[in-house]
Amino acid sequence: MPFVSNGMDPSPANRCGQESRLCEPDVNQTDCSNNTAGETDASQPPEHQRSSLGILALTALGVVFGDIGTSPLYAIKECFHAAHGLGPTPANVFGILSLIFWALILVISIKYLSFILRADNQGEGGIMALTALVLPRKARNQGNRRNHLVILGLFGAALLYGDGMITPAISVLSAIEGLEVVAPAISSFIIPITVAILVGLFLFQYRGTGKVGAVFGPLTLIWFIVLSALGIRQIIAHPAILAAVSPHYAVSFFFNNGWIAFLVLGSVFLVVTGGEALYADMGHFGVRPIRLVWFYLVLPALVINYFGQGALILARPEALQNPFYYLAPQWAQIPLVLLATIATIIASQAVISGSFSITRQAVQLGFSPRLMVSHTSAKERGQIYVPGINWLLMICCIGLVIGFGSSSNLAAAYGFSVTTDMVITTLLFFFVARERFQWPLRLTLLLCGGFLTFDLAFFGANSAKILHGGWFPLLVAAFVFTLMSTWKTGRRLLSKQLRDGALAIDGFMESIRHSMPHRVKGTAVFMSGNQRIAPSALLHNLKHNGVLHQQLVILSVVTEDVPHVPEPQRSEMEYVGEGIYLLVLRYGFMDEPDVPQALETIRLDGQPFDMMTTTFFLGRETIIPSDKPGMAFWRERLFMLMSRNARTATSFFGLPPNRVVELGVQIKI
């Protein structure tokens, strides 16, 4: 059959198989990219190649490092929490500072900055991108093992929603608690003020970060300068504190305190909770600016501030109440509260935006029903707003602040989801290093085994928090994972039902050659998840109306396991005769499908696509739960509920509503 395209020669990467997927793709069948992780020059993404490295670094500072940069507000204080029973003795202070220093070096500097950031999916990072990298390419017979890896990555992504709820709550609350240092009498207003700020933060989300993004970097730069200045004052007064960089203090701390020292690791972990953000946001800025900012500004500022707090505690043990704010002279404490509040809002913004990005990726990869996604910037496609997720996060954040009541109580819930994600990241990275990087088995085992050593140590320490608040992110992750897995399984069963009762496209072609139905003017586009079978909407239209349009386009929208598909590789079209075309539009899992825009590049019989004479026919399935094997009855009902509330295909694909006809069918699963 002749091949027709959008003017570009078809490449082998565009002919990956006969099975297409409509908006809920089966990621296990995706193998359309020739990209190998690590080959992309992630240090210079295409969107930023002409940008100044300094501007990129400053912007990255405001977005990427906000979470880890606000940890000094509560990390040291939580290490000396009364539940641990540790006094502010020199041995304890030096031991905890040594643990903090080496956590920053081993987890952030070595694991993430030196190795994990190498595992990019065409420049994009994050656990969803990493999950896509472990999907089978050559070894299709490994599907079962890879399904387990995909499930693992999916659960890791689900955990990030819990983090997206806790981070704004604990960050803003810990900043506002500084008012207790300045004016203890207003402590009763801490919760209402925090709730008001959180409400304002989430109400602002629909405006997007574009209008304030320019000031995020400079404000965060001021924050890190202030962190350094506060710490230097105390280090100059007590320079002996710098000896805590020696790892023998950390070892001695464990020998002297045993089980208590292990539990303290759960609080020490708070200093590296922004590690996943470094990886998730690499696609926006590239590796080089992130590494530059970390090693030359963020790491020194954090170490100086933590060591300054340690020096202050040795000099004034009463400062344990809130060592961060006691670093500042009394006249500077109110401005410091204001600056800390701004810093925590910026940190919260990054986590909230990350939740939006994960949601869009889940929709594109077929793990979530279609949701309303608004783009808040005409220039940056990564700036999006998902209303449903925004309001859910706001309600949960407010509930956490009111329910837990203090940042110390929230710290018990914080950290478990992040440390679990770090363990999952290491496991997934092992397979990427072996099969994408082709690293030797012994080297990969040694490296990832080393990562798992401290990952599992932090995981074990944070597991002790489950009964004291760590259950919350676990509960959220279990709920989100259930929704995602139910949707994926339901779509697979639904697709199977449609295929089993379908008519092959060759059989359909043969039937219309014999019956010669009446042809009417115009073009009809029938959207389908599989071009090898005739869409049910096409068969219903022919059965009930008895006519076919002069030109028929069977359109499949396919989501690949890469972040973005270049425009020249967007479309592929094949003419099969009788005025019928098979068209495939390919998008990456971070692209936003726009069918009318893509159709503008298509030519039928040498003529451009005329939207004014085109009608889109969509099939709309009504799900009926049954006792058929495949899913539990309660999951079938959940899938039915999710299907009813999904965003319409008309809206999701950007179709003109006045050109759309929907034909429904009832299906038992």
N, C-alpha and C positions, 0 to 999 in steps of 0.2 A: 504493500500500500504506500502511496506517495507520502512524503513527509513535508509538512508545512510548518514554518516557525515564524518567529517575530523578526525575522531578518538576520538572526544569528545562527551559525552552524551548530547543530546539536552536538553536545559533548557527551562522552561516555558517562560522566557523573550525573547527567540529567536523565539517563535511561536506566534507572535502578530497579525496575521491576514492573510488573503489571498491576500490582496491588496499590491503589491510591487510598488516601485517607481524607475524609472531610471533617476538618476542624477538631475532631477527636482522634488524632492519628495513633496508630500502634507503634510506639517508639521502638519496639523490638524488631520491626521490619524495616527500619530506616537505615539506609546505608548509601546515602547520596552525596556524601562529601568526601573529597580526596584530601581534606586537611588532616594533618597529623599534629596532635597536641605538642606544643613546644616549638613547632616550625614557624608559627606566626611571630612576627616581630611585635610583641605586645608592648614593648617600650615606646612604640610610636604608632598608636592607633590611627587609621585613616582620617578620622574626624579632627585629629589634633596635630597632624604632622607639621602644619605651618604655624602652630602656636608656639609662643615663647615657653621655654622650659620653666622659667621663673613664674609665669602666670599659671601654668598648669600645676606647678608645685604648690602655689598659694591656694588655688582652688581646691586641690586635693586635701590640703590641710584642713579646710573648713568642712569638707564632707566626710572624708575617710577617717580622720583621727579624733572626731568629736567624742565618740563613745569611750575609747581608751584614754582620752585626755581628761575625762571627768572622774576617772577612778580615784584620784587622790582625795576626792571629797569624802570617801567613806572606807577605802580599803584598809588603811592602817588602823582606823578606829575599830573595824570589825575583827581585825587580827587580835586585838586586845579586848574583845568582847568579854563581858563578865562570865558568860557560859564556859569560856575556855579556862578561866581561873589563872591566867598568867599575869604576874606583876610586871611593872616597868623596870625590870632589872637590866643591867648592861648585857648580860648573856641573852636574855629574851629579845631585847631590842636589836642587838647585832644579828642574832639568828634570823629574826623575821626579815630584817632588811636584806640579809644575804639571800634568803629565799625569794624575795621580791626581785632583786637584781638579776638572779639567774633564771627566774621565770621569764622575765622580759628578754633575756639573751637567748635562751633555748627555744622558747615557744614562738616569739615574734621574730627576732632577728635571724635565727637559724632556720627554724621549721618553715614559717610562712614567707618571710622575705627572701630567703635563699633558695627554697625548694618548691613549696606549694604554688607560688606565683608562676612557676614554670608551666604548670598544668593549665594552660589557657585553651579555651575553645574559640578559635579565631579571635583571640584578644579578650574574650569575655571570661569572667571568673565566677565563683560562687558555687554552692553545692549542687544546684540544678545543672549548671554547665558541666561540672565535674561528673555528675551522674550520666549525662549524655555521652561523655567521653568513654565510659566503660561499656557502652552498648556493643554488641558483637558486630564485627566487620568481616573478618576472614573466617572465624570459627563459629559457624552457625550452630554446630552441634553443642555449643556451650550455652544454649539459650536458658536452660534451667538455672545454671549457676548465675548467669547474668541477670535473670529475673530477680534473684535474691539480692543482688547488688543494687538493682534499681529500687527494690523495696526499701533497702537500707538507706539509699539516698533520698527516697521520698519521705521516709520518717524523719531524716535530718532536716529536710525542708520544712516539714510540719512543725518541728521544734522551734524553728525561727519565728513562728508566729507568737509563741509564748514569750520569746525574747523581745519581740516587738511590743508586747504589752507591758512587760516588766521594766524594760530600760527607761522609757519616758517617766514611769511612775517613780522609780528609785532615784533617777538622776535629778529630776525637778524637786522632789521631796527633800533629798539630801542638801540641795542648794538652799532651799527656803529654811531648812532647819538651822542655818547659820544665824537667823534672826534671834534664836534662843541665846546665842552667845552675846549678841549686842543688847537685846532687851528681853530678859527671861519672862517678863510679865505678859508678853504677847504670844506665848507658846500655844495658847488655845486657838490662835488664828492660823497656825501653820497649815493645818489640813484644808480649811476653806481657801486660803491663798493658793495652795498647790492645785486644788481642783479647778479654781478659776483660770490659772495659767494653762492647765492641760486642756480645758474646754476651748480657750482661745487658740491654742496650738492646733487642735484638730479642726476647728471652724475655719482656720486659715488655709487648710490643705487644698481646698478647691481652687485657690489662686495659684497654686504651684510654687516651686522654689525659685523659679527664674528671676522674679523681681527682687528677691533678697539674696540670691546666691552670690552676688558680687561682694556683699559685705560679710558673708560667712567666713571667708578666708582671712581677711584682716582682723576680724574680731577674735578668731581662734588663734591667730598669731599673737595678739595682745595677751590672750589667756595663757599661752605657753611661756611668754616672756615673764608674766606675773608669777607663774609657777616657779620659774627659775629664780626670780628675784626673792620670793618668799623663802625658798630653801637656802639660798646662798647666805642670807643673814645668819641663820643658825649654824650652817657648816663652818663659816668663818669663826664663829664663837666657839665651836667644838669640832675642830678639824679631825680629831681622832675617829669620828664617826665614819670616815671614808674607808677605814679598814674593813668595814662590813662587806666590801666587794669580794673578800676572800671566801671561797666556798666552805672552808673548814668551820666557819661559824654556823652555817646551815646544818652541816653534819653533826656538830656538837649539840645544836638545838634539838635534833631528833634523838640523840643519845640521852639527853637530859630530861626530855619531856615525853618520849614514847608516843602513846596513843593520842595524847593531847596535841602533840606536834603534827600528827597526821591529820587531825580534824582542822587544825589551823590552815592546812593547805587549801581547804575550801574557801577561806577568806583571802589567802594569798592569791588564789586564782582570779579574784576580782580585778587584779591589775592587768590581766591579759584578755578580758572579756571582749575587747574590740578586735581581736585577731581575725575573726571570720569576716568582719567588715572590710579589712584590708584586701582580702581575696575577692569578696563579692563586688567591690567597687573598682577593681583594676581595669575593667573594660571602659570606664569613663575617663580615665586619666593615663593609663599605661603603667608599666612596672617602674620605669626609671624615676618619674616624679615621686612615686610613693616611697621608694627606697631612699631617695635623696632627702625627703622631708623627715623620714623616720630617723636616719642615722645622724643627721646634722642638726635637728631641732627637737623632735618629739622625745626620742630616747634620752638625750641629755637632760631635757627639762623635767621629765618624769623622775629620773633617778635623783636629780638634785632636790626635787620637792620631797620625795619619799625619805631621803636621807636627812633632809632638813627637819621633817616631822619627827624622825627618830631622835635627832639631837635635841629637839625641844622637849620630848618626853623624858629624856634622861635628865635634863636640867629642871623641868617643871612637871613632875608626874601628874599633877592635877589637870594638865592639858589633854589627858586621855579622853576627856569628855567630848572634845571635838578638836583634834590636833591640827587639822587643816586651817580652821579659822583662827586658832590661837597663834598661828605663824605670823599673822598680820598685826601691826600695831593697832591700838584701839581706834584711832582716827580713820583707819583704812578698812575697817571691818564692814561697814555698810556698803561702800563702793564694791568691796569684794563679794558681798552677797549678790549685788546686782550683776556683776560680771559673771559670777558662777551661774546665776539663773540663765543668763544669755547663753553661756557655754552649754548648759544642759539642754536648753531648747534646741540648739544647733545639733547636739548629739542625738536628741530624740528625733529630730527631723530626718537624719540619715537612716535611722532604724525604721521609721515609718515608711519612708520612700522605698527602702529595701523590701518591706512587706508587700508594697504595691508591685514591685518588679517580680517578686517570686510568684505572686498571684497571676500576673500576665503570662509568665513562663509556664505555669501549671496549666493554664487554659490552652496555650498553644501546643503543649505536649500531650494534651488529651487527658489530664488528670483532674480537670475541673470543668464544670459547665461554663458556658459563655457568660461573662459578667460585663457590666458597663465599665468601660475604661475611657477616661478623658485625657487627652494630651494637653498639657498646660504650657507647652512651649512649641513655637513653630520651627525652632532651630535645633533643639535637643530632643531626639525621640525618646530618650531615657526618662524624661520628666513626664510622669503620668500621675493620674489620680483615679483611684478606684473607690467610689462612694461607699459601697457596702462594707468593704474592709475597713475604711476610715472610721465609720461609725461604730463598728464592732470593737476596734482597738480603743476608741475613746471610752466606750462604756466599761470595757474591762480595766483600763488604766485607772479610771475613777473608782471603780469597785475595789481595785487593789490598794489604792491609797487609803480609802476609808476603812477597808477590812483589816489591813495590816497595821496602819496607824503610824509607822515610823520607818525610816530607811533601814534601821537595824533589823527590824522584823522582815522587811522586804528582801534584805540581803540573804536571808535563809532560803528564799524562793529563787534568788538570782544566781546564775552560774551553772545550775544543773543542765539546762538546755544547751548552753554554749559548750560546756565541756563534753557533752555527748556528741555534739556536732563535730568537735575537734577529733574525737575518736573515729567517727564515721569518715571524716575527711582523710585521715591517715590511711584507713583501710581502702578507700577508693583510690587514693593516690598510689598505693602499692600496685594495683592493676594497671593504672595509667603508666607508671614508670616502667613496668615490665613489658607491656605490649605496645605502647605508643612511643616511649623513649628507647625501648630495647635495652634497658639497663641489665647487667648481669644479676642473676638471682641472688647470689651471696651479698652483693652490694646493696640491692634493694631490701633484702631481709634485714641487713645490719642497720640501714638507715631508718626504715619504717619501724623496726623493732625498737630502736632508740627513741623515736617519736612516741611510740605507744607506751614506753616505760613511764614518761612523765604525763602523757595523756591519761593513762589508766590510774596513775596516782592521784591526779586531780579529780578524775571521775569518781574514784572510790571515796575521796574526801567529801565531794559534793553529794554523793549518794546518802551520806548521813543526814543531809538536809531534807530528805524527801518527806519525812513526817512533820517537819517544821515549816513547810512552805514549798519545798521542792516538788511536791505533788501537783502544784498548779500548772507549771509548764508541761509536765508529763501528761496531765489530763487534757490540756489544750492540744498537745501533739497527737494524742490518741484519737481525739475527736476529729481533727483535721485529716489525719491519716485515714480514718474510717471513711470520711467523705470522699477523699481522693481515690482510694482503692475501690470504693463502691462505684464511683462514676466510671472509672476505667474498666472495671469488670462488666458493668452494665452496658457500656457502649460496645464492648467486645461481643457480648451475648446478643445485643440488638443487631449488630452487623452480621452475625452468623445467621440470625433469623431472616434477615433481608436477603442474604446470599442464597440460603436454602430454597426460598420460593421465587428466585429471580429468573429472568430470561436472559440468556447470554446475548451479547450485542450482535454476534454473528447470526443467531437465530432470529433476532428482531429484524435485522437487515433483510434476511431471506423472506420473512413474512410480509414486509411492506413492499417488496418487489413483486410478490404475487397478488396482494390485495390492492395495491395502488391507491392508497387513501387520498382524499382530496387535500391539496396543498394550498395554504393561504399565504398572503404576503407577510413579509417581516421575518424577524429572527427570534427564535426561542432558545433560551439558555436553561438547561436542566442541570441542577447541581447534584452531584453524586459522589459517594465515597469510593466507588469502584467503577472504573470505566470499562471493565470487561463485561459488565451486566447492564441491562437497560434500566434506568431509574424508574422507580415505582410511579413517580409523578408523570413521567412520559407515557407509561402504559395506561394510567388512569385517564390522562388527557385524551389519548387516542380512543380508548374504550367509550368514554362518555360523550366526547365532542366529535369524534369521527374525523378529525382533521389533523394535519401536520403542517407546521410552518415551512416555508421554502428553504430556510436554513435552520439547522438544529445544531446547537453546541452543547455537548455533554461535558460539563466543567467539574473538575476536581481541584480542591484547594488542599495542598499538601504542606505539612509543617515538617521541616527537616530537623536533624539533630545538631544543627549548627545555629549560632545566634542570628546571623544575617545571611540572606541569599542576595548576591549582586544582581542588579537590574538585568544585565544581559542574559542571566541564567534563570530569570523569573518565569518565563512561559515556554511551553512546548506544545505544539499542536499537530495533529495527524488527521488527514482527510480520509474517511472510510467509504465514501460514495453516497449517492442519494441525497446530497446536500447536507450530510452529517459530518461534524468535526468532533474530534476528541481533544479537549484542551486541558492542560495541567498548569496550574499556577503554584509556584513553590515559594514558601516564605520560611525564614528562620524563626526559631522559637522566641526571639525578641523583636520580631517585625510585627507590624500591625497590618493585617490583610485589608486591602482596598481594591475590591474587584473592579469597579468602574474605572479606576485609574489605570489598572493593568490592561483592561480591555481596550483602552485608547491606543495601545501599541500594537494591537492585533489587526490583521487585514484578512477579510473573507472574500475570496474570489477577486483579490486585488483591490478591494474597496475597504476603507476604514470602517471600524465598527460604528454603527449608527444607534446610539442609545435611544433615540426617539421612536425607533421602529422595533425595539427589542423588548421582549417580555421574559421575565425570570420566573421559572416554575420551581417551587420548592416543595419537597415532601415534608410533612409534619407528622411525626409518629406519636400516637397516644399509647402510653405504656400501661399494660394490664398485668399486675402480678399474678403468678400462677404457681403451681406446685412442680413445675419443671425443674430438673436438676441444673445447677449452675451457681445460684446464690440463695442464701437463706431468705425466707419470706419477708422478714423485717428489712433486709437490705434491698429487696425488690421494691418495697414501698418507699424506702428512702430514695432510691434511684428515681422512682416515679415522681416524688416530690421535687427532687432536684431538677428533673427534666421540665416540669411545669414552670419552674421559676427561673429557668435559664434565659439569658438574653436571646432575643430572636436572631435567626440567621440574617434577616434583612438588615438589622442594625449592626451586627457583628461584621458583616462583609461590606458594609457601606452601600448597600443596594438602594436605588430610589424606590421608596414605598409605593408610588403610583404605577410602578412597572412590575410589581411582584404579584404572583398568584400562588397561593398555598393549597396543596391537595393533601388531605389527611388520610392516615391509615392506622388501624388499631393493631397492636402487636403484643402477644403474650410472651413473656420471658421466663 
